[in-house]
Amino acid sequence: MNGMIYVILTLTIINSILIIIIFFVLSNYIREITERIKELTDEIKETLKEIQPSLKKSMKNIESTTNNIKNLSNIISSVSPLLLFSGSSSMGKIGKYIS
């Protein structure tokens, strides 16, 4: 009976040691993953800082182009009725194509 108790105690101690080793290995692995995530986060922040000025410039260009298109659309919509009712046959044809 005493021999069985010693075997159980020995197996329990070995099991505890193995669990501690597993936790130690996992903690190191998690630490490495955390450091890599931090590095990637820093790289992303730097990339965003580099891209931000060009994005602002692109947005300004897009807004300018949109305003130009709106202005052209307004000009065409104000001129097309005049072309449709124009007495000249060629101007009337141009108005039909525009509208």
Kinemage of the C-alpha trace (Angstrom):
@kinemage 1
@onewidth
@group {chain A} dominant
@subgroup {mainchain}
@vectorlist {calphas} color= white
{ca met a 1} P 0.000 0.000 0.000
{ca asn a 2} L 2.819 2.379 0.887
{ca gly a 3} L 4.485 1.691 -2.474
{ca met a 4} L 1.306 2.738 -4.299
{ca ile a 5} L 1.224 6.043 -2.414
{ca tyr a 6} L 4.826 6.746 -3.411
{ca val a 7} L 4.042 5.989 -7.064
{ca ile a 8} L 1.013 8.306 -7.002
{ca leu a 9} L 3.002 11.087 -5.310
{ca thr a 10} L 5.848 10.691 -7.815
{ca leu a 11} L 3.450 10.828 -10.770
{ca thr a 12} L 1.729 13.880 -9.274
{ca ile a 13} L 5.053 15.670 -8.860
{ca ile a 14} L 6.122 14.785 -12.425
{ca asn a 15} L 2.745 15.949 -13.723
{ca ser a 16} L 3.078 19.255 -11.844
{ca ile a 17} L 6.597 19.782 -13.202
{ca leu a 18} L 5.389 19.089 -16.761
{ca ile a 19} L 2.521 21.557 -16.347
{ca ile a 20} L 4.950 24.222 -15.090
{ca ile a 21} L 7.267 23.585 -18.073
{ca ile a 22} L 4.327 23.828 -20.493
{ca phe a 23} L 3.214 27.126 -18.944
{ca phe a 24} L 6.769 28.470 -19.145
{ca val a 25} L 7.057 27.556 -22.845
{ca leu a 26} L 3.627 29.013 -23.589
{ca ser a 27} L 4.441 32.235 -21.752
{ca asn a 28} L 7.618 32.674 -23.812
{ca tyr a 29} L 5.710 31.984 -27.017
{ca ile a 30} L 2.983 34.474 -26.073
{ca arg a 31} L 5.638 37.068 -25.185
{ca glu a 32} L 7.232 36.666 -28.643
{ca ile a 33} L 3.850 36.993 -30.330
{ca thr a 34} L 3.079 40.114 -28.297
{ca glu a 35} L 6.406 41.706 -29.267
{ca arg a 36} L 5.814 40.916 -32.948
{ca ile a 37} L 2.321 42.422 -32.790
{ca lys a 38} L 3.788 45.550 -31.197
{ca glu a 39} L 6.392 45.807 -33.988
{ca leu a 40} L 3.721 45.399 -36.659
{ca thr a 41} L 1.543 48.013 -34.986
{ca asp a 42} L 4.449 50.467 -34.983
{ca glu a 43} L 5.114 49.753 -38.681
{ca ile a 44} L 1.455 50.369 -39.503
{ca lys a 45} L 1.501 53.674 -37.593
{ca glu a 46} L 4.597 54.820 -39.506
{ca thr a 47} L 3.081 53.798 -42.830
{ca leu a 48} L -0.102 55.712 -42.054
{ca lys a 49} L 1.930 58.788 -41.121
{ca glu a 50} L 3.744 58.563 -44.471
{ca ile a 51} L 0.566 58.015 -46.499
{ca gln a 52} L -1.604 60.644 -44.805
{ca pro a 53} L -0.289 63.748 -46.661
{ca ser a 54} L -0.688 62.104 -50.063
{ca leu a 55} L -4.189 60.957 -49.106
{ca lys a 56} L -5.138 64.513 -48.182
{ca lys a 57} L -3.772 65.764 -51.500
{ca ser a 58} L -5.698 63.068 -53.379
{ca met a 59} L -8.907 63.999 -51.553
{ca lys a 60} L -8.431 67.650 -52.509
{ca asn a 61} L -7.902 66.622 -56.148
{ca ile a 62} L -11.037 64.473 -56.047
{ca glu a 63} L -13.070 67.344 -54.582
{ca ser a 64} L -11.730 69.708 -57.240
{ca thr a 65} L -12.583 67.259 -60.028
{ca thr a 66} L -16.059 66.733 -58.593
{ca asn a 67} L -16.644 70.489 -58.471
{ca asn a 68} L -15.453 70.826 -62.076
{ca ile a 69} L -17.847 68.073 -63.164
{ca lys a 70} L -20.723 69.772 -61.323
{ca asn a 71} L -19.890 73.070 -62.999
{ca leu a 72} L -19.770 71.426 -66.432
{ca ser a 73} L -23.048 69.673 -65.738
{ca asn a 74} L -24.675 72.965 -64.745
{ca ile a 75} L -23.342 74.673 -67.867
{ca ile a 76} L -24.586 71.858 -70.114
{ca ser a 77} L -28.001 71.797 -68.451
{ca ser a 78} L -28.352 75.561 -68.867
{ca val a 79} L -27.160 75.542 -72.506
{ca ser a 80} L -28.932 72.415 -73.799
{ca pro a 81} L -32.462 73.931 -73.855
{ca leu a 82} L -31.123 76.793 -75.936
{ca leu a 83} L -29.546 74.351 -78.368
{ca leu a 84} L -32.735 72.281 -78.632
{ca phe a 85} L -34.870 75.248 -79.571
{ca ser a 86} L -32.239 76.798 -81.768
{ca gly a 87} L -33.312 77.731 -85.262
{ca ser a 88} L -30.191 76.325 -86.846
{ca ser a 89} L -30.539 72.674 -87.796
{ca ser a 90} L -26.978 71.745 -86.838
{ca met a 91} L -27.322 73.384 -83.424
{ca gly a 92} L -30.610 71.544 -82.890
{ca lys a 93} L -28.880 68.225 -83.641
{ca ile a 94} L -26.109 69.041 -81.172
{ca gly a 95} L -28.742 69.811 -78.534
{ca lys a 96} L -30.462 66.450 -79.127
{ca tyr a 97} L -27.175 64.624 -78.568
{ca ile a 98} L -26.352 66.565 -75.419
{ca ser a 99} L -29.725 66.114 -73.721
